């Protein structure tokens, strides 16, 4: 076949060889995408559902928030829904001027500080539970 005239037939044969090689490389080559390397999704307006075909899912970053959403012909759902927990007040730590010797006033300050820490911890725990970040 190499004796074909330098015409369309030789070009066709070269295209066939190239196609065969490309198919072989595609079957044994690397993946087109690697999830471990992540994706960059630009914030954009909500996509037009009419452009999706049956079974298509469009993943996008919600405009203005950057939160990930998935859109199909059936629904539009958040992929990761962030629920902000309630604010937790900083506890008071009045032990900075504690004396080296024991006195009843300092002992009560220690008790009050431990109670402040306990209350702050319980507020934080409740906030995380209410936001579904930890089990209650």
Buried (B, 14 or more C-beta within 10 A) or exposed (E): EEEEEEEEEBEEEEEEEEEEEEEEEEEEEEEEEEEEEEEEEEEEEEBEBEEBEEEEEBEBBBEEEEBBBEBBBEEBEEEEEEEEBEEBEEBEEEEEEBEEEEEEEBEEBEEEBEEBEEEBEEBBEBBBEEEEEEEE
